[in-house]
Amino acid sequence: MKIAMPVFNKSLESGIAESFGRTPYFLIYDMEEKTCAFFDNTAIASQGGAGIKAAQAVVDSGAAVVVVPQCGENAANVLKEAGLKMYKTISKSVQENIAAFAEGKLSPLENVHAGFHNHGGK
C-alpha cells in the first residue's frame, strides 16, 4: 500500500506541510517495499484550484492513503471520489507518521475545511 504526504523537502527527514494544495512536494511511501518517491507539486503555482489539482496528482500517483494535518473540501472530495482514505497526522515528522500509520495509530481525517481559495495557506 502506498501512502502520500505533503512535505517541505524531498527527504524522509522533511517536515509535513500544513497546506495540502500548496505543499512544495508530495512523498509517496510504499509500506510493503519500504521505499519512497517524491514528486513536485505543480499545483503550488496555480491561481486557483490548487487543492483539486494536487489531489488529482496524488490519485494519479497510485497512493491509496493520504496522511495530512488538514485538507480542503474540494481536494478531499477528489480524494474520496477516487477511493483514497485520509488520516490525520500526529506530528510534523514524516517518519513518526509512517510508523504511526503502520501501527494503526492514526485517526481518520474527519474535519475537512472549506479551503483557502486564493489565500495560499493558513
C-alpha positions in Angstrom: 0.0 0.0 0.0 1.3 3.5 -0.9 0.7 6.5 1.3 1.0 10.1 0.3 2.1 13.0 2.5 2.6 16.7 1.7 6.2 17.6 2.6 8.6 20.6 2.5 11.6 18.8 1.2 12.5 15.6 -0.8 13.7 13.8 2.3 12.3 11.4 4.9 13.7 13.9 7.4 11.3 16.6 6.0 8.5 18.1 8.0 4.9 17.7 6.9 3.4 20.7 5.1 0.3 22.2 6.6 -1.2 23.1 3.2 -2.1 20.1 1.0 -2.7 22.1 -2.2 0.3 24.4 -1.8 2.8 21.9 -0.5 6.1 22.0 -2.4 6.3 18.2 -2.7 4.5 15.0 -2.1 6.1 11.9 -0.6 4.8 8.6 -1.8 5.8 5.9 0.6 5.4 2.2 -0.2 4.6 0.4 3.0 5.4 -3.1 1.7 8.6 -2.2 -0.1 9.7 0.4 2.4 10.7 2.7 -0.4 9.8 6.3 -1.1 9.5 8.6 -4.1 8.9 12.3 -4.2 7.2 14.5 -6.8 6.9 18.2 -7.3 3.5 19.7 -6.6 2.9 21.6 -9.8 -0.4 22.9 -8.4 1.6 25.1 -6.0 1.7 28.0 -8.5 -2.0 27.7 -9.6 -4.1 30.9 -9.3 -7.0 28.7 -8.1 -7.9 25.1 -7.7 -4.6 24.1 -6.2 -6.2 21.6 -3.9 -8.1 19.9 -6.7 -5.0 19.7 -8.9 -2.8 18.4 -6.1 -5.4 15.8 -5.1 -5.6 14.6 -8.7 -1.8 14.3 -8.9 -1.9 12.2 -5.7 -4.6 10.0 -7.1 -2.6 9.6 -10.3 0.5 8.5 -8.2 -1.2 5.3 -7.2 -1.4 6.2 -3.5 -4.3 4.5 -1.5 -4.0 6.7 1.6 -3.2 10.3 2.3 -1.8 11.4 5.7 -2.3 15.1 6.2 -2.7 17.7 9.0 -5.7 19.2 7.2 -7.4 19.2 3.9 -9.7 21.5 2.0 -13.2 20.3 0.9 -12.6 20.3 -2.8 -9.3 18.3 -2.5 -11.0 15.9 0.0 -13.8 15.4 -2.5 -11.4 14.4 -5.3 -9.6 12.0 -3.0 -12.8 10.4 -1.6 -14.2 10.0 -5.1 -11.1 8.1 -6.1 -11.4 5.9 -3.1 -8.4 7.2 -1.1 -8.6 7.2 2.7 -7.4 10.2 4.6 -5.7 10.1 8.0 -4.7 12.9 10.4 -1.0 13.4 11.1 0.1 13.1 14.8 3.2 15.3 14.4 5.3 17.2 11.9 7.7 14.2 11.4 7.3 12.1 8.3 8.9 9.1 10.0 6.7 9.3 13.1 3.6 9.4 10.9 4.7 6.4 8.8 5.4 4.4 12.0 2.0 5.5 13.5 0.2 4.5 10.3 1.9 1.1 10.2 0.8 0.6 13.9 -2.8 1.7 13.2 -2.5 4.7 15.4 -3.6 7.4 13.1 -7.2 8.6 13.2 -9.3 9.2 10.1 -9.3 12.8 9.0 -12.9 14.0 9.6 -12.6 17.7 9.9 -12.4 19.0 6.3 -12.3 22.7 6.0 -13.8 24.9 3.3 -10.4 25.6 1.7 -8.3 28.7 1.4 -9.5 29.8 -2.0 -6.7 32.0 -3.4 -5.2 32.7 0.1 -2.2 30.5 -0.4 -2.2 28.9 3.1 -3.2 29.3 6.7 
